Amino acid sequence: MTLSRRSLFKGTAASAVAASAVPLAAKSLAQMPEGWSTGVNGQRKADLGNGYFRNPIVAGDHPDPSILKDGDVYYMTFSSFDSYPGLVIWRSTDLVNWAPVGPALHTNIGTVWAVDICKHDGRYYIYIPAAPAGKPWGIYAIWADKIEGPWSEPVDLQIPGCIDPGHIVGEDGKRYLFVNGIRKVRLTDDGLATDGEVEPAYDPWRFPEDWITENFAPEGPKLLRRGEWFYIVTAVGGTAGPVTGHMVITARSRSVHGPWEHCPHNPIVRTTSVNEPWWSRGHATLVEGPSGDWWMVYHGYENAMYTLGRQTLLEPIRWTQDGWFEAIGGDLSLPLPIPAGGTRSASAPALSDDFALDRMGTQWSFHAPKTEDGKRAAYRGSSLEIAARGSSPADSSPLTCTVPDRSYEAEISLDLLDPAAEAGLILFYNDKAFAGLGFTAEALKLFEYSQELEWAAIPLSTRTLRLRLTNVENVITWHYSTDDGANWQRHGTRMEVSGMHHNVFGGFLALRIGIYAAGEGSVRLRNFTYKGLTAPTNKVIQT
C-alpha cells in the first residue's frame, strides 16, 4: 500500500447539466472582454459582470480547496502551511465571488496541509493534517457552532502518518475519515476521536506507466453520497513536478466499506500539455450549484506563473446516464457562465490597508511563527507595530500577504522605533528564497538570491522610509522614499524571481509580499497600498 503524497508520503438517476454549465452557450468569444475584470485596488476578479466568469475564482495561493454547501451559502478553506493565523474561511453565495470570513486556526500546530471542512448535526468541523515540530504528521480536529467562530483548540486524533482527511457519514450512520493511501478510520459520534484502526479502503486506479507524472501518490480523498452511490474523488500523480502529473480520478460504491468500482472515464481532469493555461490540475471536490447543477473545485498552477502558487478553479461537470460524471469546462482560459440560481456575493476585499482594522489572518499572517509570536503585532490607531525578531528576513518570521495578480505594485511606510531595529519590504517564499530592500538607521540594504549583498548597501541616515515594489510578471523594480512618498528614488538593481517556487525550493508555497522586522525593539507599519497592474489574458504560451 502506498502511504502517500509529496516527498514525505511517496511510497439517483443521472441529471442533465443546467444550461448555465455550458461554456459560451450564449455569447461568442468576440463579445467577451480580454483578460479578467478588475475589483477593488485593481485586483483581478473572476466575475466578468456579464453573467460569465473567468478562472481562477480565488486568485493567488489558495491550494487544496475544501468546500462546504450550507443551505444557500458556500464556505471554502485551503491549506495554510506555515502561516498563522491560518485556515481562513471564505464565503460565497454564487460559487464565483468569494470573500474571507476569518481565520479558524490560531494555535500553531506546525505545517498545515489539505484539510476538510464539513457540517454534522449543526456543528462545523475542520479536519487538519499537520506536523508539529518534533512530531510526525497526523490529523487534528477543530469545531465551532458558528462558522465565524470561536473555533475550538485543535484536538489530536492520534493517527500518525496520515494526511489529507475526507469526512463522510456511512450508510450505517457512522462517521469516517478517509486519508491518503487510500485508507479509512471510523470516528466517534462527536467526531473528535477515532473508534477503530486505520485500515485499507480503496486501491486507486492506475494511470499508464508511460504518462509523465511526479509519482503515484494517492491523496486528497473527498467523498460524496448521491442517490444509492458513494463517490470518492481522489488526486494521483503528484502535486507538482511535471505539469502533466497531477490529476483527478473517481470511483464509486454502494457502501463506504466498498468494494469500489473505478470510473471507466478516468482521469476526470488532467493537464496534458505545457500549452494549457492551467498546469498540475487536481485535488478536486464536487459541489452542487445553487440551481441543482454540479461543479468541481480544484487547484492548478497558472501557466508560467508558478510563483503565484496553486490557485482555485471552478469547472462544471455533467452526470452521465451510467451514473458517472465528466468535466465539461473545456479550455479554462475562456469565460464560463456563472452558476445559475445564486445571488451575487461580495468578492475579495481591498488589500490596501491603513491598519485601522485588525486584518490578521484574513490578509496578514506570520510565516512559521513561534508560539509567543502571536503577541508580536499590536494595532495602534492607524498603524501596526511589529516586535523585532531575528537578524534578517530569513529568521524574522516576516508578516506576509498573498497576492492575486500576475503584475502589481505595493508600497508601505516603515518607522524604526528603536535605533537597533531593522525593517524592509520583501518578496518572500521561505527562509531560503526571498528578495527585497531593508534598512537600518544607517544604511539601505539589498537582498537578492536569498542573501544580503553587503557590497550593495547604500549609506542612508533615517529611521523612516517608504518602500515600493513593482512586480511585472516576476520582474521586480524597487523604489524608496525618505519623505513618505513625495519623492522617489529607483534602486539601481532590478530582479527576476520566476524561480522562487516549489519545484525549486519545495514547501508547496507561493511568493508573497512580506514585511520583516529584525534586530531589537519594534517597527511601525503605516499606509500599505496595493494596486493590481493590467493583467494580460492568460493565453496559451507556445513552446
C-alpha positions in Angstrom: 0.0 0.0 0.0 1.3 3.4 -0.9 1.0 5.8 2.0 1.3 8.9 0.2 1.9 12.2 -1.2 4.6 14.5 -1.8 8.2 13.5 -1.0 7.2 12.6 2.6 4.5 10.2 1.6 5.5 8.5 -1.7 5.7 5.1 -1.2 -30.3 8.5 -8.1 -30.7 8.9 -11.8 -28.2 11.0 -13.7 -29.3 14.5 -14.3 -28.7 16.7 -17.2 -26.4 19.7 -16.6 -28.2 23.0 -16.4 -27.8 25.4 -19.3 -25.6 27.7 -17.2 -22.9 25.0 -17.2 -22.4 25.0 -20.9 -19.3 27.1 -21.8 -20.0 30.1 -24.0 -23.6 29.0 -24.6 -25.0 32.4 -25.3 -22.1 34.7 -26.3 -19.3 34.4 -28.9 -15.7 34.9 -27.9 -15.7 38.2 -29.9 -18.2 39.6 -27.4 -16.1 38.7 -24.4 -13.7 41.1 -22.6 -10.0 40.4 -22.8 -8.5 39.1 -19.6 -10.2 39.5 -16.2 -12.4 42.2 -14.9 -10.9 44.2 -12.0 -12.1 44.6 -8.5 -11.0 46.9 -5.7 -7.4 48.1 -5.9 -7.3 46.8 -9.5 -7.2 43.2 -8.3 -8.2 40.7 -11.0 -11.7 39.4 -10.5 -13.4 36.2 -11.8 -16.8 37.7 -12.3 -16.8 39.5 -15.7 -20.0 41.4 -14.8 -22.0 40.0 -17.8 -23.1 36.6 -16.4 -19.8 34.9 -17.1 -16.6 34.3 -15.1 -13.0 33.5 -15.9 -10.9 31.3 -13.7 -9.4 31.5 -11.1 -12.3 32.0 -8.7 -9.9 32.7 -5.9 -6.7 34.1 -7.3 -3.3 33.7 -5.7 -2.1 30.9 -3.4 -5.2 29.0 -2.4 -4.4 25.3 -2.8 -6.3 22.1 -1.8 -9.7 23.8 -1.7 -12.2 22.2 0.6 -15.8 23.4 0.1 -19.0 23.1 2.1 -22.5 23.8 0.9 -24.5 25.0 3.9 -28.1 25.8 2.7 -27.8 28.7 0.2 -24.3 29.6 1.3 -20.9 28.1 0.4 -17.8 28.1 2.6 -14.3 27.2 1.5 -10.9 26.9 3.1 -7.4 26.0 1.9 -4.0 24.7 3.0 -2.3 27.4 5.1 1.1 25.6 5.5 3.2 27.7 7.9 1.1 30.9 8.0 -0.6 31.9 11.3 -3.3 32.8 11.9 -4.3 30.1 9.4 -7.2 28.3 7.7 -9.0 31.4 6.5 -12.6 30.6 5.7 -14.1 32.2 2.6 -17.8 32.7 1.9 -19.9 32.8 -1.4 -23.5 32.6 -2.5 -22.8 32.2 -6.2 -19.6 30.0 -6.3 -17.7 32.7 -8.2 -17.4 35.7 -5.9 -15.6 34.9 -2.6 -14.7 37.0 0.4 -12.9 36.0 3.6 -14.8 35.4 6.9 -11.8 35.0 9.1 -9.2 32.5 10.3 -10.2 29.4 12.1 -6.8 28.2 13.4 -4.8 30.4 15.8 -2.8 27.7 17.7 0.4 26.8 15.9 0.4 23.1 15.2 3.1 23.2 12.6 2.7 23.0 8.8 -0.9 22.6 7.7 -1.7 20.7 4.5 -5.0 19.8 2.8 -8.0 20.0 5.2 -11.6 19.0 5.0 -14.4 21.3 6.2 -17.8 19.8 6.9 -21.0 20.2 9.0 -22.6 17.5 11.0 -25.6 17.7 13.4 -25.5 21.5 13.3 -21.8 21.8 14.1 -18.9 22.8 11.9 -15.7 20.8 11.8 -12.4 21.2 10.1 -10.1 18.1 9.9 -6.5 19.2 9.7 -3.3 17.3 8.7 -0.4 18.9 10.5 3.2 18.3 11.5 4.1 20.0 14.8 7.8 20.3 15.5 9.2 17.0 16.7 6.1 15.0 15.9 5.0 13.0 12.9 2.2 14.1 10.5 -1.2 13.4 12.0 -4.8 14.6 11.8 -6.2 17.2 14.2 -9.8 18.5 14.5 -11.3 21.8 15.4 -15.0 22.7 15.7 -17.4 25.6 16.1 -21.1 26.2 16.5 -20.9 29.2 14.2 -18.8 29.4 11.0 -17.4 32.8 12.3 -16.2 31.0 15.4 -14.9 30.9 18.0 -13.2 27.7 16.9 -12.0 25.2 19.4 -8.4 24.4 20.2 -7.0 21.6 18.0 -7.7 18.0 19.1 -5.1 15.4 18.1 -6.9 12.3 16.7 -3.8 10.2 17.4 -3.5 8.8 13.9 0.2 9.4 13.0 1.3 9.0 9.4 -2.0 10.3 7.9 -2.7 13.4 5.9 -5.5 14.7 3.6 -8.6 13.8 5.5 -12.0 13.4 3.9 -15.1 13.2 6.1 -18.2 11.1 5.2 -21.2 9.6 7.1 -21.6 6.0 6.0 -24.8 4.1 5.3 -24.5 2.8 8.9 -24.8 6.4 10.2 -21.3 6.3 11.5 -18.7 9.0 10.7 -15.5 8.1 8.9 -12.3 9.8 7.8 -10.6 8.7 4.6 -6.9 9.6 4.4 -4.0 9.3 2.0 -3.3 5.8 0.9 -6.3 5.5 0.4 -7.3 4.3 3.9 -10.2 5.0 6.3 -10.8 5.1 10.1 -14.1 5.3 11.9 -14.8 8.3 14.2 -16.7 8.5 17.4 -20.1 10.2 17.1 -18.8 13.5 18.2 -16.1 13.4 15.5 -13.3 14.2 17.9 -11.7 10.8 18.4 -11.2 7.6 16.4 -13.2 4.5 17.0 -11.1 1.8 15.5 -7.9 1.3 13.5 -6.8 2.9 10.2 -7.4 0.3 7.5 -7.1 0.0 3.7 -10.2 1.4 1.9 -9.5 1.7 -1.8 -6.8 0.8 -4.3 -6.9 3.7 -6.7 -7.0 3.5 -10.4 -3.5 3.4 -12.0 -2.6 5.6 -15.0 -0.5 4.2 -17.8 3.2 3.8 -16.9 4.3 6.0 -19.9 2.4 9.0 -18.6 4.8 11.8 -17.3 3.9 12.3 -13.6 5.8 13.1 -10.4 4.8 9.9 -8.7 1.7 7.8 -8.0 0.8 9.4 -4.6 -2.9 8.8 -4.0 -4.1 11.7 -1.9 -6.9 14.2 -1.1 -9.8 11.8 -0.9 -13.1 13.7 -0.9 -16.4 11.8 -0.6 -19.9 12.4 -1.7 -23.1 10.4 -1.3 -25.6 10.9 -4.2 -28.5 8.6 -4.5 -27.5 5.0 -3.9 -23.9 5.6 -4.6 -20.9 6.9 -2.6 -18.3 8.6 -4.8 -14.7 9.0 -3.8 -12.8 11.7 -5.7 -9.0 11.3 -5.4 -5.9 13.0 -6.6 -3.0 11.0 -8.0 0.2 11.7 -10.0 1.9 14.1 -7.6 1.0 17.6 -6.7 3.9 19.4 -8.5 6.8 18.4 -10.7 5.8 17.9 -14.3 2.8 19.9 -15.3 1.1 16.7 -16.7 1.4 14.8 -13.4 -1.5 15.9 -11.1 -5.0 14.6 -12.0 -8.5 13.8 -10.7 -9.9 10.3 -10.6 -13.1 8.8 -9.1 -14.6 5.6 -8.0 -18.0 4.6 -6.6 -19.5 2.1 -4.2 -22.8 1.4 -2.5 -21.0 1.3 0.8 -18.2 3.2 2.4 -16.7 -0.2 3.0 -16.5 -1.0 -0.7 -16.0 -2.7 -3.0 -15.1 0.4 -5.1 -15.5 0.5 -8.8 -13.1 2.5 -10.9 -14.7 5.1 -13.2 -14.2 3.9 -16.8 -13.6 7.6 -17.8 -10.6 8.2 -15.5 -8.9 10.6 -15.3 -11.7 13.2 -15.0 -9.3 16.1 -15.1 -5.6 16.2 -16.1 -3.3 18.7 -17.7 -1.9 17.0 -20.8 0.4 19.7 -22.2 2.5 22.7 -21.2 0.5 24.7 -23.7 -2.6 24.6 -21.5 -3.5 27.7 -19.4 -3.5 25.8 -16.1 -0.9 23.3 -15.0 -0.9 20.4 -12.5 -4.7 20.5 -12.1 -6.1 18.3 -9.4 -7.3 17.7 -5.8 -11.0 18.2 -6.5 -14.2 18.3 -4.6 -17.7 18.1 -6.1 -20.3 20.6 -5.1 -24.0 21.1 -6.0 -24.7 24.6 -7.5 -27.5 26.9 -6.4 -29.9 25.6 -9.1 -29.1 21.9 -8.7 -26.4 21.7 -11.4 -23.0 20.3 -10.3 -19.5 21.8 -10.2 -16.0 20.8 -9.3 -13.4 23.0 -7.4 -9.8 22.1 -7.6 -6.4 23.9 -7.8 -3.8 24.5 -10.5 -0.7 26.5 -11.3 -1.1 29.3 -13.8 0.9 28.8 -17.0 4.4 30.1 -16.4 3.4 31.7 -13.1 4.5 29.1 -10.5 5.3 32.0 -8.1 1.6 32.7 -7.5 1.2 29.2 -6.1 -1.8 26.9 -6.7 -5.0 28.9 -7.4 -8.6 27.8 -7.1 -10.5 26.8 -10.2 -14.2 26.1 -10.8 -15.3 23.8 -13.6 -18.8 22.5 -14.5 -19.5 18.7 -14.5 -22.2 16.6 -16.1 -23.7 13.5 -14.6 -23.8 10.8 -17.3 -26.6 8.2 -17.9 -24.4 5.5 -16.5 -24.1 7.3 -13.2 -20.7 8.7 -13.6 -19.7 12.4 -14.1 -17.5 14.2 -16.6 -15.8 17.6 -16.7 -17.2 19.9 -19.4 -15.4 23.2 -18.8 -13.1 22.8 -21.8 -10.4 25.5 -22.1 -10.4 27.1 -18.7 -8.8 30.3 -20.0 -12.1 31.0 -21.7 -15.2 32.5 -19.9 -17.8 30.2 -18.4 -21.4 31.0 -17.4 -21.8 31.8 -13.8 -23.7 29.1 -12.0 -27.5 29.8 -12.2 -29.7 30.5 -9.3 -27.2 32.1 -6.9 -27.1 35.6 -5.5 -24.0 37.6 -6.3 -22.0 37.9 -3.2 -19.1 40.0 -2.0 -15.7 39.5 -3.7 -12.2 39.8 -2.4 -11.7 43.0 -0.3 -9.1 45.6 -0.8 -5.5 44.7 0.0 -4.6 48.3 0.7 -4.5 48.7 4.4 -4.3 51.7 6.7 -4.1 49.4 9.7 -7.2 50.9 11.3 -8.8 47.4 11.5 -7.4 44.1 12.5 -6.8 42.0 9.4 -4.5 39.4 11.0 -5.4 36.1 9.3 -7.8 37.5 6.7 -4.9 39.3 5.0 -1.8 39.3 7.1 -0.1 36.3 8.6 3.3 35.5 10.2 5.4 32.9 8.4 6.3 30.0 10.7 5.9 31.9 13.9 6.9 30.7 17.3 4.2 30.2 20.0 5.0 33.6 21.5 4.8 35.4 18.2 1.1 35.9 18.5 1.9 38.9 20.7 4.4 40.5 18.2 1.7 42.5 16.5 -0.1 45.4 18.1 -2.5 47.8 16.4 -2.0 51.5 17.4 -4.7 53.6 15.8 -3.8 53.7 12.1 -0.6 51.8 12.4 0.6 48.3 13.2 3.7 47.7 15.4 5.7 44.6 15.0 8.2 43.4 17.6 11.6 42.7 16.0 12.8 39.1 15.8 16.0 37.5 14.4 18.7 39.3 12.3 17.4 39.1 8.7 14.4 38.2 6.6 15.4 34.5 6.9 14.9 34.2 10.7 12.5 37.1 11.4 9.2 35.3 10.7 8.0 38.0 8.4 4.5 39.3 8.1 3.2 38.2 4.7 0.3 38.9 2.3 -0.9 36.6 -0.5 -1.2 38.4 -3.9 -3.7 37.6 -6.6 -2.2 39.3 -9.6 0.4 38.5 -12.2 1.6 42.1 -12.0 1.2 44.5 -9.2 2.6 47.4 -7.2 2.8 47.7 -3.4 4.1 50.4 -1.0 4.5 50.7 2.7 5.9 53.2 5.2 8.2 51.8 7.9 9.3 53.5 11.1 12.2 52.1 13.2 11.0 52.7 16.8 14.4 51.6 18.1 17.8 52.7 16.7 18.9 49.0 16.7 15.8 47.9 14.7 15.8 46.9 11.0 12.9 46.5 8.6 12.1 46.0 5.0 9.7 45.2 2.2 10.5 41.9 0.5 9.1 39.2 -1.7 9.2 36.0 0.5 8.8 32.4 -0.4 10.6 30.9 2.5 13.8 31.3 4.6 15.8 30.1 1.6 14.1 32.2 -1.1 13.5 35.9 -0.7 14.5 39.2 -2.2 13.9 42.9 -1.4 15.0 46.1 0.4 15.7 46.6 4.1 17.1 49.4 6.1 18.7 50.3 9.4 19.2 53.7 10.9 22.5 54.0 8.9 22.0 52.1 5.6 19.7 50.8 2.9 20.2 47.0 2.4 19.7 44.9 -0.7 18.6 41.2 -0.5 19.0 39.2 -3.7 19.4 35.5 -4.3 18.2 35.0 -0.7 21.1 36.7 0.9 22.2 40.2 1.8 24.6 41.8 -0.8 26.7 43.7 1.7 28.7 45.4 -1.1 25.5 46.9 -2.4 24.5 48.7 0.8 23.7 52.4 0.3 24.5 54.8 3.2 21.2 56.3 4.4 20.6 58.1 7.7 16.9 57.7 8.5 14.6 55.9 10.8 11.6 56.3 8.4 11.4 55.0 4.9 8.6 54.4 2.3 9.3 51.4 0.1 7.7 50.4 -3.2 8.0 47.1 -5.2 6.7 46.8 -8.7 6.3 43.2 -10.0 5.6 42.8 -13.7 5.3 39.1 -14.3 8.2 38.3 -12.0 10.5 41.2 -13.0 10.9 43.4 -9.9 11.7 47.1 -9.7 12.4 48.7 -6.3 11.9 52.4 -5.2 12.5 54.1 -1.9 11.4 57.5 -0.5 12.7 59.4 2.6 9.9 61.9 2.6 6.9 59.4 2.8 6.3 59.2 -0.9 6.7 62.8 -2.0 9.8 62.0 -4.0 11.1 58.6 -5.1 14.5 57.1 -5.9 14.7 54.0 -8.1 17.1 51.4 -6.7 19.8 50.5 -9.3 19.1 46.8 -9.2 16.2 45.0 -10.8 15.5 41.3 -10.2 13.9 38.3 -11.9 12.3 36.0 -9.4 10.4 33.4 -11.5 12.5 30.6 -10.0 11.2 31.1 -6.5 8.6 28.3 -6.4 8.0 24.8 -5.2 9.8 22.9 -8.0 13.0 24.7 -6.9 12.7 25.3 -3.2 10.0 22.8 -2.1 7.4 23.5 0.5 4.3 24.0 -1.8 4.2 27.7 -1.0 4.0 30.9 -3.1 5.9 34.2 -3.4 4.2 36.6 -1.1 4.6 40.3 -0.2 6.5 40.3 3.1 7.4 42.9 5.8 10.2 41.9 8.1 11.2 43.4 11.4 14.6 42.3 12.8 17.2 43.4 15.3 15.9 45.0 18.5 12.9 46.9 19.6 10.0 47.2 17.2 8.9 48.6 13.8 5.8 50.6 12.9 3.9 49.8 9.7 1.8 52.6 8.1 -0.3 53.1 4.9 0.2 49.9 3.0 -1.1 50.3 -0.6 -1.6 47.7 -3.3 -2.5 48.1 -6.9 -3.0 45.3 -9.4 -1.5 46.2 -12.8 -3.2 45.5 -16.1 -3.2 41.7 -16.3 -2.8 40.2 -19.8 -5.1 37.4 -20.8 -3.8 34.1 -19.6 -3.4 33.0 -23.2 -1.5 29.8 -24.1 2.2 30.2 -24.2 3.5 28.3 -27.2 6.7 26.4 -26.5 
